[in-house]
């Protein structure tokens, strides 16, 4: 898989989806929402957790994002 390839090449963390996501959702995530959390004050795992937690109030269409968008690698990366 592409995520395994990145990790084998020395990438510390890879974020990816295991399923296709809605186009509007992906656009919103990539152009703005994602960058409000990364880089965060803690680890990349903490930032992704905060992002997924905050999407609960955005509606049912974000439900799939929480389950299909995953972190591969070390979730403690970037921890102070």
Order of alpha helices (4+ residues) and beta strands (2+ residues): alpha-beta-alpha-alpha-alpha-beta
